[in-house]
């Protein structure tokens, strides 16, 4: 059994000395190790409260009440808080704002207690680490980075080091006034306030801005994100030789480098509805690129007539946002050389894309096809007209099986009319439910569509051409 030998006394002395380090730092005096352990147990949360901080060699009253009490204001001044943070956490009304308001509060505190003045100017603010000193620099960078860009609304994003945000929140929550402004929000306010002096017509918003600006508080890097603009219209495709959207070259898969097949364009087809409409608009808005969002699509060899197919054109990174839409319509129609037409353009938003994609509208068609060993005219008309109102079962066609899931779709033939027999050719109009494969309705796709014109005539049928006459979207 061990007694109270030198080792035991030395161990006890070491423990007592260790606790004295905490006691002298401002926790409280303590007599025993048990009391030290109890204090540690009741204060598990680690956060900065100045326990190891002395300013100008003088201890600080860490038990002071929070702001806006005079002792609380004096306390955060002694902590080394900068004028800007003093104003936002002190909870005192001042004539001035920001740093000037903080100086008013500091002067008032000095008049109440001249001893506060001995603490002098702070070396590094514990709440913001002097981040607000960089506000002017950031504003200058934003102004420089946005030259030549047309915009009227801005949304700011501020990225700050996680440990700075957490430490600031702990100090402000314990010593600042209730509802005092957090660091990130206050920093954004400071930037916006200075920017407003240079850009009085700019509005700062929380959603749907023209520009999104991200400020890195650590590196002071400025990232400018020019938000896209969206235009709604309906197009008529008058050519049977162009796809709706860009079609990557099959040989180089769009890479374009030294590809003889596409002559370096990266495109299987040099033109598309997307570019015939989008390029004049992209050039007018001095934009980077476009994305095309249509209400479905027609095959390359199919025309789209009538009032046209609804679409939204997304114009990416535009330098200009205010253009004459009537002039844009004329530019599109002039440059497309009769292959594509639009009647008007309207400004819209991203939500319209979802509405277009979700809308399922009936479509009317005119189709012409050839029939092998064609039966009598009345037999043909009666058989084809008999498909009006039927529900088709269509397995995924072979021609799209590489990009569509293999499944059976049920689609209704709403009506069939104007069946015209011209020799071994037949022309007819029909209206079908959205998503119907019209060509397969004629030739059956080797029995993948049932019933079909080929099936009811018991003849091979070959589609000659197909036109979309109307998309009943409105």
QUINORCOR-V91777 format. One record per residue. RES is the residue in one letter. D_CENTER is the distance of its C-alpha to the mean C-alpha in Angstrom with 1 decimal. Layout:
res=RES d_center=D_CENTER
res=RES d_center=D_CENTER
//
This chain:
res=X d_center=72.3
res=X d_center=70.9
res=X d_center=72.2
res=X d_center=71.0
res=X d_center=71.3
res=X d_center=69.8
res=X d_center=66.7
res=X d_center=65.9
res=X d_center=66.5
res=X d_center=64.4
res=X d_center=61.5
res=X d_center=61.9
res=X d_center=62.0
res=X d_center=58.9
res=X d_center=57.0
res=X d_center=58.4
res=X d_center=57.5
res=X d_center=53.9
res=X d_center=53.6
res=X d_center=55.2
res=X d_center=52.3
res=X d_center=50.0
res=X d_center=52.6
res=X d_center=53.1
res=X d_center=49.4
res=X d_center=49.5
res=X d_center=49.1
res=X d_center=52.8
res=X d_center=56.1
res=X d_center=56.9
res=X d_center=60.0
res=X d_center=59.1
res=X d_center=56.6
res=X d_center=56.2
res=X d_center=54.9
res=X d_center=52.5
res=X d_center=51.1
res=X d_center=50.7
res=X d_center=48.8
res=X d_center=46.4
res=X d_center=45.9
res=X d_center=45.0
res=X d_center=42.5
res=X d_center=40.3
res=X d_center=37.0
res=X d_center=36.6
res=X d_center=35.4
res=X d_center=36.5
res=X d_center=39.2
res=X d_center=41.4
res=X d_center=44.0
res=X d_center=44.8
res=X d_center=44.3
res=X d_center=47.1
res=X d_center=46.8
res=X d_center=49.8
res=X d_center=51.8
res=X d_center=51.6
res=X d_center=50.3
res=X d_center=47.6
res=X d_center=48.0
res=X d_center=45.1
res=X d_center=46.4
res=X d_center=45.6
res=X d_center=43.9
res=X d_center=40.3
res=X d_center=39.5
res=X d_center=40.4
res=X d_center=43.9
res=X d_center=45.9
res=X d_center=46.4
res=X d_center=42.7
res=X d_center=41.9
res=X d_center=44.7
res=X d_center=43.3
res=X d_center=39.8
res=X d_center=41.5
res=X d_center=43.7
res=X d_center=40.7
res=X d_center=39.8
res=X d_center=36.9
res=X d_center=35.8
res=X d_center=36.3
res=X d_center=32.6
res=X d_center=32.2
res=X d_center=35.6
res=X d_center=34.6
res=X d_center=31.4
res=X d_center=33.3
res=X d_center=36.8
res=X d_center=36.2
res=X d_center=38.7
res=X d_center=38.6
res=X d_center=39.2
res=X d_center=39.7
res=X d_center=37.2
res=X d_center=33.6
res=X d_center=32.1
res=X d_center=34.5
res=X d_center=37.3
res=X d_center=37.1
res=X d_center=37.4
res=X d_center=40.5
res=X d_center=42.0
res=X d_center=41.6
res=X d_center=43.0
res=X d_center=46.0
res=X d_center=46.7
res=X d_center=46.7
res=X d_center=49.0
res=X d_center=51.4
res=X d_center=51.5
res=X d_center=52.1
res=X d_center=53.2
res=X d_center=52.9
res=X d_center=49.1
res=X d_center=49.4
res=X d_center=50.8
res=X d_center=47.4
res=X d_center=46.4
res=X d_center=43.1
res=X d_center=40.5
res=X d_center=40.0
res=X d_center=36.5
res=X d_center=34.8
res=X d_center=34.3
res=X d_center=31.3
res=X d_center=29.2
res=X d_center=31.1
res=X d_center=31.5
res=X d_center=27.8
res=X d_center=28.3
res=X d_center=30.7
res=X d_center=27.8
res=X d_center=26.2
res=X d_center=28.1
res=X d_center=27.2
res=X d_center=23.5
res=X d_center=23.8
res=X d_center=25.8
res=X d_center=23.2
res=X d_center=20.5
res=X d_center=22.9
res=X d_center=23.9
res=X d_center=20.5
res=X d_center=19.5
res=X d_center=22.8
res=X d_center=22.7
res=X d_center=19.3
res=X d_center=19.5
res=X d_center=17.4
res=X d_center=18.4
res=X d_center=15.7
res=X d_center=14.2
res=X d_center=12.3
res=X d_center=13.7
res=X d_center=12.9
res=X d_center=16.1
res=X d_center=16.9
res=X d_center=20.5
res=X d_center=22.9
res=X d_center=23.1
res=X d_center=26.9
res=X d_center=26.8
res=X d_center=24.6
res=X d_center=26.9
res=X d_center=30.1
res=X d_center=29.2
res=X d_center=28.4
res=X d_center=31.7
res=X d_center=33.7
res=X d_center=32.2
res=X d_center=32.5
res=X d_center=36.2
res=X d_center=37.4
res=X d_center=35.1
res=X d_center=35.5
res=X d_center=33.8
res=X d_center=30.4
res=X d_center=30.2
res=X d_center=26.8
res=X d_center=25.0
res=X d_center=24.6
res=X d_center=20.9
res=X d_center=20.7
res=X d_center=24.0
res=X d_center=22.9
res=X d_center=19.9
res=X d_center=22.5
res=X d_center=24.9
res=X d_center=22.6
res=X d_center=21.6
res=X d_center=25.3
res=X d_center=26.5
res=X d_center=23.9
res=X d_center=25.0
res=X d_center=28.5
res=X d_center=27.4
res=X d_center=24.9
res=X d_center=26.5
res=X d_center=24.6
res=X d_center=21.1
res=X d_center=19.5
res=X d_center=17.3
res=X d_center=14.9
res=X d_center=12.9
res=X d_center=10.3
res=X d_center=9.5
res=X d_center=10.8
res=X d_center=12.1
res=X d_center=11.7
res=X d_center=9.8
res=X d_center=12.7
res=X d_center=13.2
res=X d_center=16.9
res=X d_center=18.6
res=X d_center=21.7
res=X d_center=23.7
res=X d_center=23.6
res=X d_center=22.5
res=X d_center=20.1
res=X d_center=17.8
res=X d_center=14.5
res=X d_center=13.3
res=X d_center=10.0
res=X d_center=11.0
res=X d_center=8.5
res=X d_center=9.9
res=X d_center=12.6
res=X d_center=13.8
res=X d_center=17.5
res=X d_center=19.4
res=X d_center=22.9
res=X d_center=25.4
res=X d_center=27.1
res=X d_center=30.6
res=X d_center=31.2
res=X d_center=34.8
res=X d_center=35.2
res=X d_center=35.9
res=X d_center=34.9
res=X d_center=31.1
res=X d_center=28.2
res=X d_center=25.2
res=X d_center=22.6
res=X d_center=23.3
res=X d_center=25.7
res=X d_center=25.9
res=X d_center=29.6
res=X d_center=31.3
res=X d_center=33.4
res=X d_center=30.9
res=X d_center=27.8
res=X d_center=26.0
res=X d_center=26.9
res=X d_center=29.3
res=X d_center=31.3
res=X d_center=35.0
res=X d_center=34.6
res=X d_center=37.6
res=X d_center=36.4
res=X d_center=33.5
res=X d_center=35.1
res=X d_center=32.1
res=X d_center=29.5
res=X d_center=27.9
res=X d_center=28.1
res=X d_center=30.6
res=X d_center=30.7
res=X d_center=30.5
res=X d_center=29.1
res=X d_center=26.7
res=X d_center=25.7
res=X d_center=22.2
res=X d_center=23.7
res=X d_center=26.6
res=X d_center=24.3
res=X d_center=21.3
res=X d_center=23.4
res=X d_center=25.2
res=X d_center=22.0
res=X d_center=20.2
res=X d_center=23.4
res=X d_center=23.8
res=X d_center=20.4
res=X d_center=20.9
res=X d_center=17.6
res=X d_center=16.9
res=X d_center=16.5
res=X d_center=15.8
res=X d_center=14.7
res=X d_center=17.0
res=X d_center=16.6
res=X d_center=20.1
res=X d_center=22.0
res=X d_center=23.7
res=X d_center=25.7
res=X d_center=29.3
res=X d_center=31.2
res=X d_center=31.9
res=X d_center=35.5
res=X d_center=34.6
res=X d_center=34.4
res=X d_center=32.3
res=X d_center=34.3
res=X d_center=34.8
res=X d_center=31.9
res=X d_center=29.5
res=X d_center=26.5
res=X d_center=23.4
res=X d_center=20.2
res=X d_center=16.9
res=X d_center=16.4
res=X d_center=13.0
res=X d_center=14.1
res=X d_center=12.2
res=X d_center=12.9
res=X d_center=15.6
res=X d_center=18.2
res=X d_center=19.6
res=X d_center=18.2
res=X d_center=21.6
res=X d_center=23.7
res=X d_center=26.5
res=X d_center=25.4
res=X d_center=29.0
res=X d_center=29.5
res=X d_center=26.4
res=X d_center=27.9
res=X d_center=31.2
res=X d_center=29.8
res=X d_center=28.2
res=X d_center=31.4
res=X d_center=33.6
res=X d_center=31.8
res=X d_center=31.6
res=X d_center=35.5
res=X d_center=35.8
res=X d_center=33.7
res=X d_center=30.7
res=X d_center=30.8
res=X d_center=28.5
res=X d_center=30.0
res=X d_center=27.3
res=X d_center=23.6
res=X d_center=21.7
res=X d_center=18.5
res=X d_center=16.1
res=X d_center=12.5
res=X d_center=10.0
res=X d_center=12.1
res=X d_center=15.0
res=X d_center=13.9
res=X d_center=14.3
res=X d_center=17.6
res=X d_center=18.9
res=X d_center=18.3
res=X d_center=20.0
res=X d_center=22.9
res=X d_center=26.1
res=X d_center=28.7
res=X d_center=32.2
res=X d_center=33.1
res=X d_center=36.4
res=X d_center=37.8
res=X d_center=40.9
res=X d_center=42.1
res=X d_center=45.2
res=X d_center=46.7
res=X d_center=50.0
res=X d_center=52.2
res=X d_center=54.7
res=X d_center=58.2
res=X d_center=57.0
res=X d_center=59.0
res=X d_center=60.6
res=X d_center=58.4
res=X d_center=58.9
res=X d_center=58.0
res=X d_center=54.8
res=X d_center=53.8
res=X d_center=54.7
res=X d_center=52.9
res=X d_center=49.6
res=X d_center=49.8
res=X d_center=50.3
res=X d_center=46.7
res=X d_center=45.5
res=X d_center=43.9
res=X d_center=43.8
res=X d_center=41.0
res=X d_center=40.3
res=X d_center=39.5
res=X d_center=37.5
res=X d_center=36.9
res=X d_center=34.1
res=X d_center=35.7
res=X d_center=36.8
res=X d_center=35.0
res=X d_center=31.5
res=X d_center=32.5
res=X d_center=30.8
res=X d_center=27.3
res=X d_center=28.0
res=X d_center=29.1
res=X d_center=32.8
res=X d_center=33.6
res=X d_center=35.6
res=X d_center=34.1
res=X d_center=36.1
res=X d_center=35.7
res=X d_center=38.0
res=X d_center=39.9
res=X d_center=40.0
res=X d_center=42.8
res=X d_center=44.8
res=X d_center=46.9
res=X d_center=48.7
res=X d_center=50.0
res=X d_center=51.9
res=X d_center=54.1
res=X d_center=55.0
res=X d_center=57.2
res=X d_center=55.3
res=X d_center=51.9
res=X d_center=50.2
res=X d_center=47.6
res=X d_center=45.9
res=X d_center=43.2
res=X d_center=41.2
res=X d_center=38.4
res=X d_center=36.4
res=X d_center=33.7
res=X d_center=30.1
res=X d_center=29.9
res=X d_center=33.6
res=X d_center=34.7
res=X d_center=37.1
res=X d_center=38.9
res=X d_center=39.5
res=X d_center=41.0
res=X d_center=43.6
res=X d_center=44.5
res=X d_center=43.6
res=X d_center=42.0
res=X d_center=45.0
res=X d_center=45.1
res=X d_center=41.4
res=X d_center=41.2
res=X d_center=43.9
res=X d_center=45.5
res=X d_center=45.2
res=X d_center=47.3
res=X d_center=48.8
res=X d_center=49.7
res=X d_center=51.5
res=X d_center=53.3
res=X d_center=54.1
res=X d_center=53.4
res=X d_center=51.0
res=X d_center=48.5
res=X d_center=46.6
res=X d_center=43.7
res=X d_center=44.3
res=X d_center=41.4
res=X d_center=38.8
res=X d_center=37.1
res=X d_center=34.5
res=X d_center=36.2
res=X d_center=33.8
res=X d_center=30.5
res=X d_center=31.2
res=X d_center=27.7
res=X d_center=28.8
//
